[in-house]
Amino acid sequence: MQLVLLPVLAPPRDGRRDDVHAPVLDEFMGGLGVGYSYGPPFGQRLVTWADLQRMELPRRMLRRQAAYNLDARLDAVGIHGQPPALMLNFEGIASSLLLAEGLWASLERSVPGELVVGVPARDVVIVTGSQSPPGLAKVRRAVDRVFFAGDRHLLSRKLLVRRRGIWEQFAPNQSHAPEAAYSDTAGF
């Protein structure tokens, strides 16, 4: 079996470049980073600075290869549930799907308003629309339950909204000026 690299959302706590055993992490937004996981299975081990050096792979190429591999595996995405909220499943690292432009372009037509997601853990993504009060309530309850249960790979209690191809923190009735944003075109 050939090893594949995929991007994985992670807390940015240990991405110090001066520690060769720390994972390579790029900034995403809202207190989250993007690491790079070997797999399958994915999410168990992140690429470290020492790995990057050993592979003689420039960081930019690591990002490109991981993005390419993610796009190539999108047929493995599972979408479960019924509106007002959907749940995504993807090889134990569903949060990585926030980096998959093509997926979100197709899901935009499935929800009322803008896409809003909860990403409480690496393997949990709940999707609804900004104009669905029952969906928003369901996503918030799901995020709270995951944090209460104490999942091993917790990520964020905050909801995110997708506006013009950019993820930003969601706040009902907020202006459209992002606090912190990530653009898919930036090449994470």
Buried (B, 14 or more C-beta within 10 A) or exposed (E): EEEBBBBBBBBBEBBEEEEEEBBBBBBBBBBBBBBBBBBBEBBEBBBBBEBBEEEEBEBEEBBEBBBEBBEEBEEEBEBEEEBBBBBBBBBBBBBBBBBBBEBBEEBEEEBEBBBBBBBBBBBBBBBBBBEBEEBBEBBBEBBEEBBEEEBEBBBBBBBBBBBEEBBBBBEEEEEEEBEEBBBBEEEB
